[in-house]
């Protein structure tokens, strides 16, 4: 017992009457821009190297990964 196509069309007509096509078009554009910004930020975050690990050389000459706590300069 789902929503039929007629019920969806009635809801769409009510939304169009309440908000108008111009406002809905602007809302769609804003939503699309927000999604593009979110996707590009996620891609930049994945491409950025992890600053919490540093390669350090032990006394024996072995290279090890060490967790380093870096403080941001203010």
Short mmCIF file of the C-alpha atoms (twelve columns), coordinates in Angstrom:
data_MODEL
# 
_entry.id   MODEL 
# 
loop_
_atom_site.group_PDB 
_atom_site.id 
_atom_site.type_symbol 
_atom_site.label_atom_id 
_atom_site.label_alt_id 
_atom_site.label_comp_id 
_atom_site.label_asym_id 
_atom_site.label_seq_id 
_atom_site.Cartn_x 
_atom_site.Cartn_y 
_atom_site.Cartn_z 
_atom_site.pdbx_PDB_model_num 
ATOM 1  C CA . UNK A 1  0.000  0.000  0.000  1 
ATOM 2  C CA . UNK A 2  2.399  2.654  -1.263 1 
ATOM 3  C CA . UNK A 3  1.935  6.121  -2.590 1 
ATOM 4  C CA . UNK A 4  0.343  6.188  -6.024 1 
ATOM 5  C CA . UNK A 5  1.350  8.464  -8.893 1 
ATOM 6  C CA . UNK A 6  -1.809 10.534 -8.403 1 
ATOM 7  C CA . UNK A 7  -0.958 11.266 -4.795 1 
ATOM 8  C CA . UNK A 8  2.552  12.359 -5.810 1 
ATOM 9  C CA . UNK A 9  1.135  14.656 -8.495 1 
ATOM 10 C CA . UNK A 10 -1.269 16.256 -6.017 1 
ATOM 11 C CA . UNK A 11 1.570  16.846 -3.533 1 
ATOM 12 C CA . UNK A 12 3.710  18.334 -6.321 1 
ATOM 13 C CA . UNK A 13 0.876  20.671 -7.363 1 
ATOM 14 C CA . UNK A 14 0.409  21.867 -3.774 1 
ATOM 15 C CA . UNK A 15 4.150  22.498 -3.367 1 
ATOM 16 C CA . UNK A 16 4.216  24.458 -6.654 1 
ATOM 17 C CA . UNK A 17 1.270  26.574 -5.524 1 
ATOM 18 C CA . UNK A 18 2.811  27.302 -2.135 1 
ATOM 19 C CA . UNK A 19 6.366  28.110 -3.197 1 
ATOM 20 C CA . UNK A 20 6.240  28.922 -6.897 1 
ATOM 21 C CA . UNK A 21 8.551  27.720 -9.619 1 
ATOM 22 C CA . UNK A 22 11.178 30.439 -9.183 1 
ATOM 23 C CA . UNK A 23 11.790 29.669 -5.518 1 
ATOM 24 C CA . UNK A 24 11.908 25.929 -6.190 1 
ATOM 25 C CA . UNK A 25 14.407 26.475 -9.028 1 
ATOM 26 C CA . UNK A 26 16.614 28.564 -6.730 1 
ATOM 27 C CA . UNK A 27 16.357 25.949 -4.007 1 
ATOM 28 C CA . UNK A 28 17.403 23.227 -6.454 1 
ATOM 29 C CA . UNK A 29 20.388 25.285 -7.612 1 
ATOM 30 C CA . UNK A 30 21.470 25.971 -4.039 1 
ATOM 31 C CA . UNK A 31 21.170 22.304 -3.145 1 
ATOM 32 C CA . UNK A 32 23.221 21.301 -6.198 1 
ATOM 33 C CA . UNK A 33 25.926 23.837 -5.331 1 
ATOM 34 C CA . UNK A 34 26.084 22.570 -1.761 1 
ATOM 35 C CA . UNK A 35 26.473 18.979 -2.954 1 
ATOM 36 C CA . UNK A 36 29.253 19.949 -5.376 1 
ATOM 37 C CA . UNK A 37 31.066 21.814 -2.593 1 
ATOM 38 C CA . UNK A 38 30.710 18.863 -0.240 1 
ATOM 39 C CA . UNK A 39 32.038 16.417 -2.837 1 
ATOM 40 C CA . UNK A 40 35.044 18.613 -3.657 1 
ATOM 41 C CA . UNK A 41 35.837 19.061 0.052  1 
ATOM 42 C CA . UNK A 42 35.696 15.303 0.574  1 
ATOM 43 C CA . UNK A 43 37.984 14.748 -2.427 1 
ATOM 44 C CA . UNK A 44 40.482 17.329 -1.122 1 
ATOM 45 C CA . UNK A 45 40.451 15.673 2.307  1 
ATOM 46 C CA . UNK A 46 41.198 12.264 0.785  1 
ATOM 47 C CA . UNK A 47 44.011 13.655 -1.369 1 
ATOM 48 C CA . UNK A 48 45.642 15.518 1.521  1 
ATOM 49 C CA . UNK A 49 48.474 13.585 3.203  1 
ATOM 50 C CA . UNK A 50 48.090 12.653 6.847  1 
ATOM 51 C CA . UNK A 51 50.089 15.103 8.996  1 
ATOM 52 C CA . UNK A 52 49.971 13.006 12.156 1 
ATOM 53 C CA . UNK A 53 52.574 10.475 11.045 1 
ATOM 54 C CA . UNK A 54 56.199 11.203 10.386 1 
ATOM 55 C CA . UNK A 55 58.958 8.942  9.197  1 
ATOM 56 C CA . UNK A 56 61.675 8.845  11.818 1 
ATOM 57 C CA . UNK A 57 64.996 7.069  11.767 1 
ATOM 58 C CA . UNK A 58 65.796 4.958  14.792 1 
ATOM 59 C CA . UNK A 59 69.253 4.660  16.322 1 
ATOM 60 C CA . UNK A 60 69.830 1.427  14.377 1 
ATOM 61 C CA . UNK A 61 69.035 3.167  11.079 1 
ATOM 62 C CA . UNK A 62 65.578 1.633  10.633 1 
ATOM 63 C CA . UNK A 63 62.855 3.908  9.309  1 
ATOM 64 C CA . UNK A 64 59.727 3.837  11.454 1 
ATOM 65 C CA . UNK A 65 56.358 5.596  11.369 1 
ATOM 66 C CA . UNK A 66 55.660 7.579  14.511 1 
ATOM 67 C CA . UNK A 67 52.556 9.406  15.642 1 
ATOM 68 C CA . UNK A 68 53.411 13.054 16.122 1 
ATOM 69 C CA . UNK A 69 51.186 15.660 17.689 1 
ATOM 70 C CA . UNK A 70 51.574 18.885 15.727 1 
ATOM 71 C CA . UNK A 71 50.379 22.180 17.085 1 
ATOM 72 C CA . UNK A 72 49.004 24.798 14.744 1 
ATOM 73 C CA . UNK A 73 50.587 28.204 14.814 1 
ATOM 74 C CA . UNK A 74 48.100 30.864 15.747 1 
# 
